Amino acid sequence: MEMDNRNRKMKNLDMQHSGAAVVFPCSGPQELRVRGFSLEMAHEWDEFVLAQPHGTFFQLTGWKRVLEKTFGYEACYFYTERAGTITAIAPLFLVSNWLMGQCLLSVPLGVYGGICAADEESKQALLAHIQRLSLSQQVDFLELRNRNGGAIPGFHRNERYATFTTALSPDTESLFKGFPRDTRYMIRKAQKAGLRVRRGMDQLGSFYEMFAESMRRLGTPVFPLSLFENLQEEFGDRMDLLLVYSGEKPVSGVISFFFRDTILPYYAGAAPEAPRLAANNFMYWELMKDAALSESQVRIGGSCLAAPPPVADQTNGPAHRQVVSVESPHMNVLEPTHDLAMGGRSVKARTLEGHGPIRVLHVIDRMDVGGTELGILKVMRGLGSGVFEQRICTARGFDPEMARQQNLEDKLLVAGRSGSGLQLLLFRLIRVMRAYRPHIVHSRNWGAIEAIPAARLVGVPVAIHSEHGYEVETIAGIPTRRRIFRRAAYAMADAVFTVSEELRAYHAKQAWFSQQHIRVIHNGVDTSRFSPRPEIQQEVRRRFGLGTHAFVVGAVGRMVSIKNYHTLLRAAELLAGKGVDLQVVFVGSGPELSGLQQAVEASANLSGRVTFLGTVRDTAEILNAMDAFVLPSLSEGMSNTVLEAMASGLAVVATNVGGNPELVVDSNSGYLFPAGDFQALGSVLEELSRDPERRRHAGQAARRRALDEFSLDGMISNYRNLYLELAARHRVPVPKGA
């Protein structure tokens, strides 16, 4: 019933799907009609924009297609016509903004927009229609980014942004001398440093890597690579890329758009060394120099030198040589804004999403190589890109090498700074969510829990929090302030779940929260990738310098104190003293690595018996080189590495803590021992070293358990069902076929 009401309510707003028209009385003999945009009108719309002196690049229908394809925005485009001829156009999008409410905006990501009209009567008719529509839909703000035409009566004019022009001489020597002395000095400095420029969209990959990193350094959400790919696909030779190189490395660059005889440098990025090399000054000088010689009009963002490369598109004849500079093309508010608040917000951004993918934002403290992080990647790959569009937001940065290996460059959004110091993440997370506009926010563990109140403040339809493990300092109990905050965040969330029954009981008790309101979704393992391959064991051992006949014990995971790997070293030292031909292999990195290496160097019994491999891309291969797998954690949620070892058919020896007993059936599919008891661990490992048949039976039972109880398909299905259940409950449109 409510969906029917929503559809009726949005009927007038989304006229693209209707042939309806609003007729206005007019002074001439022909009726003036307001209509919604239709696909067959695209060419006529663009021809109208190009024919009008005040038409802008961002009013072209190509901008509409790019925003729809990249971000899933659904446009609300209107035009007026007389006798079948367009007389005015207005491109609009509905945008949800926590601070400003629900806005009808013309246009997102564009410095200009608003109404483009051939006559005043058409302009006023279209403006009146949009205003009435905004009021009837209880939209909080109508924002028109008009470059020309002065203030519109009844609108608040924003005076903070200005457009200014200056003559651009074709005499580049005179042009250069007209710069301030310090600017000329910086350009010469760059020239002496041997900087060079190269143009062409074939450099997009190099540019995007630099652009994304510079945005992250500023704490700004990064546009996806798909935005630039879609822009290139849509506009082709109407855009260009200029990169400045120091040697073979790009140090600054800018993407420019061409419109009539105007060039608009728009997206720019720079490497950290760019200021030292004066790369930006050099880049804009090269742009200005070429523009002056081409007699093209120039527009740039910011308060730098102004000018881009030459342009062949001369729609309206020779340009007046002038530089037009506009401040900050990515600010939210430009030109007049009209407050149309009606009390309450009945129009939500999601009501215009149509049937595009459900946007999911996974929020985590930091993206490193770890179980929780790899679990996110499993979910993202398992859910795919048809029904869901997914991004990862990190509160405190990420491991660049891990991001590169996992191809995450265009999937990562960074809210805060690297490091564990105090940060006010709430408003940083709000900024990310306002930019990405997710339907679902899913935060994990304490380090990302501020995403839940941030999601509620922004108005995200669905907020989920999950707990995946412990921190060493909170094993005995969580500090009171954290307990209070967790209790509040759990109450705000639409769903809370843990990855083990034990973890559910722990957090329910610590947060004074009912266990009945906490779900459990076990981790899952890819049993095809992680499977027994005895035929490769000896080859892998030789490759990594492991003994071909030794009893190889392995551990995989982050080298952090809660994993307590020193217990494994002490047990290995004990066995070596008893003459067991033992080798220990550690896979992973982290802050405890150096301490473990020092412990090995200090022990005569461990000399030559311990190998540290660091981070390894294919752990499935390494697991097949082992005879037994050990997890000596002080506490544990539900270990992904234990699941991978089980699926690989290994005998698993783990501490009897956390979620480990839910994975390992003691003396059947593996063995459990008390945390910190290296003698008990040594005893189990000694028995396994002397009894290959016992190892084989435990490994087979572990493999069967992984297949029956902890498959990756089962885990993905549980996540998918949870997301779709909550999306439906909050009336988020679900793509067809979901």
ZAMARGU-4260 file (C-alpha; in steps of 0.2 Angstrom, whole numbers, plus 5000, padded with zeros to 4 digits):
<rodrens>
0) 5000/5000/5000 | 5014/5012/5005 | 5023/5008/4989 | 5008/5012/4979 | 5007/5029/4988
5) 5025/5032/4984 | 5023/5028/4966 | 5008/5040/4965 | 5017/5053/4974 | 5032/5052/4962
10) 5022/5052/4947 | 5023/5071/4944 | 5041/5072/4949 | 5047/5058/4937 | 5039/5064/4921
15) 5052/5055/4910 | 5041/5039/4910 | 5025/5049/4905 | 5019/5058/4890 | 5009/5070/4901
20) 5011/5089/4899 | 5007/5105/4909 | 4999/5119/4898 | 5003/5137/4902 | 4994/5152/4896
25) 5005/5163/4886 | 5005/5179/4876 | 5008/5172/4859 | 4997/5162/4848 | 5005/5145/4852
30) 5002/5136/4869 | 5017/5134/4880 | 5019/5116/4887 | 5030/5109/4901 | 5035/5091/4898
35) 5046/5078/4905 | 5062/5072/4896 | 5061/5056/4885 | 5075/5047/4876 | 5070/5052/4859
40) 5072/5070/4864 | 5090/5069/4868 | 5097/5075/4851 | 5085/5089/4851 | 5089/5094/4869
45) 5107/5094/4865 | 5105/5105/4850 | 5095/5117/4860 | 5108/5119/4873 | 5122/5121/4860
50) 5112/5134/4851 | 5109/5145/4867 | 5122/5158/4872 | 5120/5153/4890 | 5120/5134/4888
55) 5133/5124/4897 | 5142/5108/4896 | 5133/5101/4911 | 5116/5103/4903 | 5120/5091/4889
60) 5111/5074/4891 | 5128/5066/4891 | 5130/5072/4909 | 5114/5064/4913 | 5119/5047/4906
65) 5135/5047/4915 | 5128/5051/4932 | 5114/5038/4930 | 5127/5025/4924 | 5140/5029/4937
70) 5130/5033/4953 | 5113/5026/4949 | 5105/5044/4950 | 5088/5045/4942 | 5086/5062/4933
75) 5071/5073/4933 | 5073/5083/4917 | 5060/5095/4911 | 5058/5106/4896 | 5045/5118/4888
80) 5040/5118/4870 | 5029/5128/4858 | 5022/5119/4843 | 5034/5105/4845 | 5050/5116/4847
85) 5060/5116/4863 | 5060/5134/4871 | 5068/5130/4888 | 5076/5115/4898 | 5080/5112/4916
90) 5091/5096/4921 | 5087/5091/4939 | 5092/5077/4951 | 5085/5073/4968 | 5099/5073/4981
95) 5099/5068/4999 | 5110/5078/5010 | 5110/5076/5029 | 5113/5095/5033 | 5102/5102/5019
100) 5089/5089/5018 | 5081/5083/5002 | 5087/5094/4987 | 5082/5096/4969 | 5099/5100/4962
105) 5104/5106/4945 | 5116/5098/4943 | 5127/5086/4953 | 5145/5086/4950 | 5143/5101/4939
110) 5148/5119/4942 | 5134/5125/4932 | 5116/5120/4928 | 5099/5128/4931 | 5087/5133/4917
115) 5093/5137/4900 | 5079/5146/4890 | 5077/5155/4873 | 5065/5168/4880 | 5059/5174/4897
120) 5041/5168/4896 | 5048/5150/4894 | 5060/5152/4908 | 5047/5158/4920 | 5035/5144/4915
125) 5048/5131/4918 | 5053/5139/4935 | 5036/5140/4941 | 5033/5122/4937 | 5048/5117/4946
130) 5044/5127/4961 | 5027/5120/4963 | 5033/5103/4961 | 5046/5106/4974 | 5033/5112/4986
135) 5020/5098/4983 | 5034/5085/4986 | 5040/5094/5002 | 5058/5096/4995 | 5068/5106/5007
140) 5079/5115/4994 | 5078/5119/4976 | 5096/5123/4970 | 5099/5130/4953 | 5117/5133/4948
145) 5114/5146/4935 | 5129/5155/4928 | 5120/5169/4920 | 5103/5179/4922 | 5106/5187/4939
150) 5096/5183/4955 | 5079/5175/4953 | 5066/5183/4964 | 5062/5174/4980 | 5079/5164/4979
155) 5094/5167/4991 | 5109/5171/4980 | 5125/5164/4986 | 5138/5178/4984 | 5153/5167/4989
160) 5157/5161/4972 | 5162/5173/4957 | 5166/5171/4939 | 5179/5183/4932 | 5187/5186/4915
165) 5203/5193/4909 | 5211/5196/4892 | 5222/5181/4885 | 5235/5188/4873 | 5241/5176/4859
170) 5258/5183/4863 | 5264/5170/4875 | 5280/5180/4880 | 5269/5194/4885 | 5257/5182/4894
175) 5271/5175/4904 | 5278/5192/4909 | 5261/5196/4915 | 5262/5183/4929 | 5268/5188/4947
180) 5286/5186/4949 | 5285/5171/4961 | 5274/5162/4948 | 5286/5165/4934 | 5300/5158/4946
185) 5290/5142/4950 | 5287/5139/4931 | 5306/5141/4927 | 5310/5130/4942 | 5299/5116/4934
190) 5307/5118/4917 | 5324/5117/4924 | 5319/5101/4933 | 5315/5093/4916 | 5297/5091/4919
195) 5288/5087/4903 | 5269/5085/4898 | 5260/5072/4888 | 5242/5072/4882 | 5229/5058/4879
200) 5216/5048/4888 | 5226/5032/4886 | 5235/5038/4902 | 5219/5037/4912 | 5225/5023/4923
205) 5240/5032/4929 | 5230/5048/4931 | 5217/5039/4942 | 5230/5031/4953 | 5237/5048/4957
210) 5220/5057/4958 | 5213/5044/4970 | 5228/5045/4981 | 5228/5064/4982 | 5210/5064/4986
215) 5213/5052/5000 | 5227/5063/5007 | 5214/5077/5008 | 5202/5065/5017 | 5190/5067/5002
220) 5179/5052/4996 | 5186/5047/4979 | 5175/5046/4964 | 5176/5028/4956 | 5186/5025/4941
225) 5170/5021/4932 | 5165/5039/4932 | 5180/5044/4921 | 5178/5028/4910 | 5160/5033/4908
230) 5164/5051/4904 | 5177/5045/4891 | 5164/5034/4883 | 5151/5047/4883 | 5161/5062/4877
235) 5175/5055/4868 | 5185/5069/4859 | 5176/5082/4870 | 5188/5078/4884 | 5207/5077/4886
240) 5220/5072/4899 | 5236/5081/4902 | 5249/5073/4913 | 5266/5081/4919 | 5280/5069/4921
245) 5296/5069/4931 | 5306/5056/4922 | 5294/5042/4919 | 5283/5046/4934 | 5267/5057/4933
250) 5267/5070/4946 | 5252/5080/4941 | 5238/5080/4929 | 5221/5087/4924 | 5206/5081/4914
255) 5198/5094/4903 | 5181/5095/4894 | 5178/5104/4878 | 5162/5114/4875 | 5160/5125/4859
260) 5176/5136/4860 | 5178/5133/4878 | 5190/5121/4887 | 5186/5117/4906 | 5200/5109/4916
265) 5190/5100/4929 | 5197/5085/4938 | 5215/5087/4944 | 5227/5077/4955 | 5245/5078/4960
270) 5258/5067/4968 | 5265/5072/4985 | 5281/5079/4977 | 5271/5090/4965 | 5273/5106/4976
275) 5292/5104/4977 | 5293/5102/4958 | 5281/5116/4955 | 5272/5103/4944 | 5255/5112/4945
280) 5261/5129/4940 | 5270/5121/4925 | 5254/5111/4921 | 5243/5126/4920 | 5256/5136/4911
285) 5257/5123/4897 | 5238/5123/4897 | 5237/5142/4896 | 5251/5143/4883 | 5242/5131/4871
290) 5225/5139/4874 | 5232/5156/4870 | 5239/5150/4853 | 5223/5141/4849 | 5213/5157/4853
295) 5201/5147/4864 | 5191/5153/4878 | 5197/5145/4894 | 5188/5140/4911 | 5197/5132/4925
300) 5193/5127/4943 | 5201/5135/4958 | 5212/5151/4959 | 5227/5145/4949 | 5233/5150/4932
305) 5220/5147/4919 | 5221/5137/4903 | 5221/5120/4894 | 5226/5112/4878 | 5219/5117/4861
310) 5202/5113/4855 | 5195/5109/4838 | 5177/5111/4842 | 5173/5129/4836 | 5154/5129/4836
315) 5151/5147/4837 | 5166/5154/4827 | 5182/5161/4834 | 5184/5164/4852 | 5186/5180/4861
320) 5203/5177/4869 | 5199/5177/4888 | 5202/5167/4903 | 5186/5163/4913 | 5190/5156/4931
325) 5177/5149/4943 | 5181/5144/4960 | 5180/5126/4966 | 5170/5116/4954 | 5165/5103/4967
330) 5157/5114/4980 | 5139/5109/4984 | 5131/5126/4983 | 5133/5138/4968 | 5122/5152/4963
335) 5104/5155/4971 | 5096/5143/4983 | 5078/5143/4988 | 5072/5137/5004 | 5056/5127/5001
340) 5055/5118/5018 | 5038/5112/5022 | 5041/5102/5038 | 5045/5084/5037 | 5054/5075/5023
345) 5042/5064/5014 | 5053/5062/4999 | 5068/5051/5002 | 5082/5049/4989 | 5079/5031/4988
350) 5062/5034/4981 | 5070/5039/4965 | 5082/5025/4964 | 5071/5015/4952 | 5078/4997/4950
355) 5096/5000/4950 | 5108/4990/4961 | 5107/4991/4980 | 5122/5001/4986 | 5131/4993/5001
360) 5144/5002/5011 | 5155/4990/5021 | 5164/5000/5035 | 5179/4994/5044 | 5193/5001/5055
365) 5207/4998/5043 | 5209/4987/5028 | 5224/4976/5031 | 5227/4957/5028 | 5216/4949/5041
370) 5202/4938/5043 | 5188/4951/5045 | 5195/4960/5030 | 5196/4945/5019 | 5179/4940/5025
375) 5172/4957/5017 | 5181/4953/5001 | 5172/4936/5001 | 5155/4944/5003 | 5158/4957/4990
380) 5164/4944/4977 | 5150/4932/4982 | 5136/4944/4981 | 5142/4950/4964 | 5138/4967/4955
385) 5121/4963/4948 | 5109/4966/4963 | 5122/4974/4974 | 5135/4988/4971 | 5148/4988/4985
390) 5161/4999/4992 | 5173/4998/5007 | 5175/5013/5019 | 5190/5012/5031 | 5191/5023/5046
395) 5210/5023/5047 | 5217/5019/5030 | 5223/5003/5022 | 5237/4993/5016 | 5242/4999/4999
400) 5250/4983/4993 | 5235/4973/4999 | 5223/4985/4990 | 5233/4983/4974 | 5234/4964/4975
405) 5215/4963/4978 | 5211/4976/4964 | 5202/4988/4977 | 5209/5004/4971 | 5192/5010/4965
410) 5182/5002/4979 | 5190/5010/4994 | 5184/5026/5002 | 5194/5033/5017 | 5186/5042/5031
415) 5200/5046/5043 | 5218/5046/5045 | 5230/5031/5047 | 5235/5028/5065 | 5226/5024/5081
420) 5225/5041/5089 | 5209/5050/5093 | 5199/5055/5078 | 5182/5063/5076 | 5176/5050/5064
425) 5157/5053/5065 | 5157/5068/5053 | 5170/5061/5042 | 5159/5045/5040 | 5144/5057/5037
430) 5153/5065/5023 | 5157/5048/5015 | 5140/5042/5016 | 5133/5059/5009 | 5144/5057/4994
435) 5141/5038/4991 | 5122/5038/4996 | 5122/5019/5002 | 5105/5010/5004 | 5114/4999/5017
440) 5129/5003/5029 | 5137/4987/5037 | 5150/4991/5050 | 5161/4978/5058 | 5169/4978/5076
445) 5172/4992/5088 | 5184/5002/5076 | 5169/5006/5064 | 5155/5007/5076 | 5153/5025/5073
450) 5146/5021/5056 | 5129/5017/5064 | 5125/5034/5071 | 5132/5042/5056 | 5120/5031/5045
455) 5106/5036/5056 | 5110/5055/5055 | 5112/5054/5036 | 5096/5044/5033 | 5103/5028/5026
460) 5088/5016/5025 | 5097/5001/5033 | 5111/5000/5046 | 5119/4984/5051 | 5133/4980/5064
465) 5143/4964/5066 | 5156/4958/5078 | 5169/4947/5072 | 5182/4944/5086 | 5190/4951/5101
470) 5204/4964/5106 | 5217/4958/5118 | 5214/4972/5130 | 5195/4968/5131 | 5196/4949/5134
475) 5192/4952/5152 | 5179/4964/5149 | 5175/4980/5139 | 5177/4997/5147 | 5161/5005/5153
480) 5161/5019/5140 | 5162/5007/5126 | 5148/4996/5134 | 5137/5011/5134 | 5141/5016/5116
485) 5139/4998/5110 | 5122/4997/5118 | 5117/5013/5110 | 5123/5008/5093 | 5115/4991/5094
490) 5099/4999/5098 | 5101/5011/5083 | 5105/4997/5071 | 5092/4987/5061 | 5102/4971/5064
495) 5116/4965/5074 | 5125/4949/5072 | 5141/4940/5077 | 5151/4926/5069 | 5149/4913/5083
500) 5137/4909/5097 | 5151/4912/5110 | 5153/4929/5103 | 5135/4933/5104 | 5134/4928/5122
505) 5149/4939/5126 | 5143/4955/5117 | 5125/4953/5123 | 5132/4952/5141 | 5144/4966/5139
510) 5132/4978/5130 | 5117/4974/5141 | 5108/4968/5125 | 5096/4954/5123 | 5104/4938/5114
515) 5087/4936/5106 | 5091/4952/5096 | 5108/4947/5090 | 5109/4935/5075 | 5123/4923/5071
520) 5131/4921/5054 | 5145/4909/5053 | 5160/4912/5042 | 5162/4902/5027 | 5176/4895/5017
525) 5179/4892/4998 | 5180/4873/4998 | 5185/4872/4980 | 5200/4884/4982 | 5205/4877/4999
530) 5206/4858/4996 | 5218/4844/4999 | 5232/4843/4985 | 5244/4830/4991 | 5253/4830/4974
535) 5260/4847/4976 | 5266/4845/4994 | 5284/4841/4991 | 5286/4854/4977 | 5279/4868/4988
540) 5290/4863/5002 | 5306/4863/4991 | 5301/4880/4984 | 5300/4888/5001 | 5315/4879/5009
545) 5305/4867/5020 | 5311/4850/5024 | 5304/4836/5012 | 5302/4824/5026 | 5300/4835/5042
550) 5284/4837/5052 | 5278/4854/5046 | 5267/4864/5057 | 5260/4880/5051 | 5251/4896/5057
555) 5243/4909/5046 | 5237/4926/5052 | 5241/4943/5057 | 5256/4944/5069 | 5247/4953/5083
560) 5248/4949/5102 | 5230/4942/5103 | 5236/4927/5092 | 5249/4923/5105 | 5261/4914/5093
565) 5275/4914/5106 | 5265/4899/5113 | 5268/4889/5097 | 5287/4894/5097 | 5289/4887/5115
570) 5280/4871/5110 | 5291/4869/5095 | 5307/4872/5106 | 5300/4858/5118 | 5298/4846/5103
575) 5315/4850/5095 | 5323/4846/5112 | 5315/4829/5111 | 5322/4826/5094 | 5307/4828/5084
580) 5311/4833/5066 | 5300/4848/5066 | 5298/4864/5056 | 5287/4878/5059 | 5281/4890/5046
585) 5273/4907/5049 | 5262/4916/5036 | 5258/4934/5039 | 5264/4950/5045 | 5261/4963/5059
590) 5268/4972/5074 | 5273/4956/5083 | 5284/4949/5069 | 5300/4956/5074 | 5298/4950/5092
595) 5295/4932/5086 | 5310/4933/5075 | 5321/4939/5089 | 5314/4924/5100 | 5319/4912/5086
600) 5337/4919/5085 | 5339/4918/5104 | 5334/4899/5104 | 5347/4886/5099 | 5334/4873/5098
605) 5324/4883/5085 | 5339/4888/5074 | 5335/4883/5056 | 5318/4876/5061 | 5307/4892/5059
610) 5302/4900/5043 | 5293/4917/5041 | 5286/4919/5024 | 5277/4936/5027 | 5261/4940/5018
615) 5258/4927/5004 | 5245/4929/4991 | 5240/4911/4989 | 5239/4903/5006 | 5229/4888/4999
620) 5246/4882/4991 | 5255/4885/5008 | 5242/4875/5018 | 5245/4860/5007 | 5264/4860/5012
625) 5259/4858/5030 | 5255/4842/5041 | 5246/4851/5055 | 5239/4869/5058 | 5240/4878/5074
630) 5230/4893/5081 | 5236/4898/5098 | 5225/4913/5100 | 5221/4920/5118 | 5203/4923/5111
635) 5195/4921/5094 | 5179/4925/5085 | 5177/4913/5071 | 5194/4910/5063 | 5194/4911/5044
640) 5211/4903/5044 | 5205/4888/5054 | 5191/4886/5041 | 5204/4886/5027 | 5215/4873/5036
645) 5200/4862/5039 | 5194/4863/5020 | 5212/4859/5015 | 5211/4843/5025 | 5223/4847/5039
650) 5223/4842/5057 | 5219/4858/5067 | 5226/4861/5084 | 5218/4877/5092 | 5215/4885/5109
655) 5198/4881/5117 | 5192/4899/5117 | 5180/4910/5108 | 5172/4902/5092 | 5186/4888/5090
660) 5175/4875/5099 | 5161/4878/5086 | 5173/4874/5072 | 5184/4860/5079 | 5177/4845/5087
665) 5190/4840/5099 | 5198/4823/5096 | 5188/4821/5080 | 5191/4835/5067 | 5205/4842/5077
670) 5211/4846/5094 | 5209/4859/5107 | 5221/4865/5121 | 5220/4878/5135 | 5226/4895/5129
675) 5244/4898/5134 | 5248/4880/5138 | 5263/4877/5127 | 5266/4860/5136 | 5248/4854/5131
680) 5251/4860/5113 | 5268/4851/5112 | 5260/4835/5118 | 5247/4835/5105 | 5259/4840/5091
685) 5271/4826/5097 | 5257/4813/5095 | 5253/4820/5078 | 5271/4820/5072 | 5272/4801/5076
690) 5255/4796/5069 | 5252/4800/5051 | 5236/4790/5051 | 5229/4800/5065 | 5233/4816/5056
695) 5224/4809/5040 | 5208/4805/5050 | 5207/4822/5058 | 5210/4830/5042 | 5197/4820/5033
700) 5184/4824/5047 | 5189/4843/5046 | 5186/4843/5028 | 5169/4835/5029 | 5164/4847/5043
705) 5169/4862/5032 | 5159/4856/5017 | 5144/4852/5028 | 5143/4866/5040 | 5154/4881/5034
710) 5153/4882/5015 | 5156/4899/5007 | 5140/4897/4997 | 5130/4895/5013 | 5138/4911/5021
715) 5135/4922/5005 | 5117/4916/5005 | 5115/4921/5023 | 5122/4939/5020 | 5111/4940/5004
720) 5096/4935/5013 | 5099/4948/5027 | 5102/4962/5015 | 5087/4959/5005 | 5076/4956/5020
725) 5081/4973/5028 | 5080/4982/5011 | 5062/4976/5008 | 5057/4980/5026 | 5063/4998/5023
730) 5056/4999/5005 | 5072/5000/4996 | 5068/4996/4978 | 5076/4979/4974 | 5082/4976/4956
735) 5073/4963/4946 | 5079/4945/4947 | 5085/4948/4965
</rodrens>
